[in-house]
Amino acid sequence: MTAPTGIAPAHAPVAAPSAWVARWAHLIRPGGRVLDLACGSGRHARWLAGQGFAVLAVDRDAEAIAGLPPAVTGRVLDLEQGAWPLAGEDPFDAIVVTNYLHRPLWPHLLAALAPGGVWIHETFAAGNETVGKPSRPDFLLRPGELLDVARGALRVIGYEDGFQEVPKPAFIQRICAVREVMPAAGAGTPARYRLPA
């Protein structure tokens, strides 16, 4: 479809952020550094930058990175070949991953999360092969798999594993977990992770 001028639009409109990401973004340190991993069109990077966060968005798609607004720092990186490309970065106050799964990255993601940092991950799960793509087991989380990744390293604040009808039928698993900073004994009240109403 072309615009009235006869020129095709450069990019399709960017979708709204995932409700899961929006639900838990309040846990991220105000003004904090956020990594949007495998950002695609940058819907979360744009939204998070609009919320006042300093966002680094990475993806292997150079065209997608080129389309990011100036408020987002974008990098073209291949996350699946070679060494972890963000090894020299300071820790992130949040790491956001949606609709992407590459299991060898999990130790790197956990190591890249700052004390008090938030990991928000949402992607397809086993069962999705019965309703559409992705359908290969390599791209589908096993039951409880995100919980297994967080266990012993992060405190789980929110977790879901089930089926959704909207925006399209899909089996989804999602987690929000925090790298806790434990107060010294007798140093006051524990952290309060506000649950959305």
N, C-alpha and C positions, 0 to 999 in steps of 0.2 A: 504494500500500500504506500502511496506517495503522498506527501504533503501537498496542499493546494498550489504551491509554487512549482510542483513537479519534481522537487528534490526529496529523496527518501530521507527520513529521520535517521540520524547517526546511531542512536541507541533506543531500545525499547524503554518505556518508563520503568524506573527502579521500583521494585515491590516494597511494601512496608516491612519493617523488621519483624522477625519472628516474635510471636507473643511470649514465648519462653525467654528470649533474650530481653525483651522489654520488661518482663515480670521481675527479673533478677538484677537488672542493671543498677538499681539503687544500692546494691551491696558494694559496688566498685568505689574506691576512694575518689572523692570529688577531684576532678582535674587529672586523674590518674592516667598512666600509660596503658593502652589496650592493644593487644595483638588480635587482629581479625585474620585468622588462618584460613587459607584457601577461600579468599573473600568473594570470588566470583564477580558479580556486578557491583559489589560493594554496598549492598543495602544496609548491612549492619555497621560498616565503617562510616557511612554517611550519617546514619542516625546517631551513632555514638559520638561522633565529632560534634554533631548538633547539640548534644547533651553536655558538651564542654570537656570531653575526654581527648587526650592526645593519642591519636590512632595511627598504628602502623598496620597497613593492609597488605597482605602478600598473596600472590597467586601466580601460576605459571602463564596465565593468559595476559600477554602484553597489552592487548587492546582493552581488556577490562581495567587494567591498572591505569592506562592512559586516560580512561574516562572518569577517573576519580576526581572529586573536587579538590581545590588547593588546600582545604582544611585537613585533608587526609594525606599522610605520607604513604606512598605506594612503592612496592618493590616487586619486580618480576623475579620469582624464585621457583625453582623446581624442588618441591619438598620431598620427592620420592627417589631422587637419584643422588648419590654421594653423601657427604657428611651433612650434619644438621647446619643449615645455612645461617642460623641466628645465634651461633655459639658466642659471639662477642658482644651481644646485646645486654644491656642492663635488664634486670628482672622486670616483668610486667605486672601491673596491678590487676589485670584481667586478661584472660585468653578466651576468645569466642570462636567456636567452631560449629558450623551448621552444614548439613548435607555433605559431609566429607568424612572419610574414614581411611586412615593409613596407620595401622597399629604400631609399626616401628617408631612412630613419632611420640608415643605416649611418655616414655621416660624423659624425652627432651622437653615436652610441654610441662610436665610436673617440675622439672628443674628450672624452667624459665619463669615460674610463677613466684612473685615476691611474697614475703611474709604478709599475711592479710589479703593476699590476692585471691581472685575469684575465677574459677574455671566454669564456663558455661558451654556445654556441648550438647548438640541435638542432631541426630542423624537417623538413618533408616535401620530397621532391626529385622531379625529373622521373622519370617512370615510375609515380608514384603514381596517375595518372589511369587506369591499367589495373587497379587493385585497389580503388579507392574514392575517398573524399573526403579532402582537397581534390583537385580535378582541374583547376582553372584554372591556366594557366601563371603567372599573377601570384602564385599562392600556392605555387609549386613552384620550388625551387632548381635552377639549371642545373648540370651536372657541373662540379665544382671551384669553384663560385661563392663559397663561404665562404673558400676559399684565396685567391681573387682579392681579396676584401675585406681580408683580413689582410696580404696581400703588401706589403712595404715599411713597414708600420706596427707589426706585431706579430710575435712569434716563435711559430710554431705548435708546440704540444707534443703534441697529439693530434688526429687527423682520421679520419673514416670517411665513406664514401659508398657505400651499398649497400641491400640488401633485408633486412628482418627479418620473421619469421613471428609473433613474440610481442611485445607483447600482442595485436596484430592485424597482418595482412599490410600492410606499408607500405614505401615507398622513403624512406629517411632519409639526411640529410646532417648531420654534426655536427662541431664544432670546439671545441678548447680552445686559446686563444692568450694570450700574455702581452705586456704593454707592458714591455719590458725596461728595466732601469736598468743602463747599461753602467758597469762600474768604470773608474776612471781607469787609465791605462797603468801596469802594475806594482803595482796596488793589491790584489793577491791573486787568489784563484780566482774563476772566473765563477760565476754563479748556477747552482744545481743544482735542476732541476725533477724531483722524484722521480716516476718512473713507477710506477703501481700494479702489483702482481704479477699 
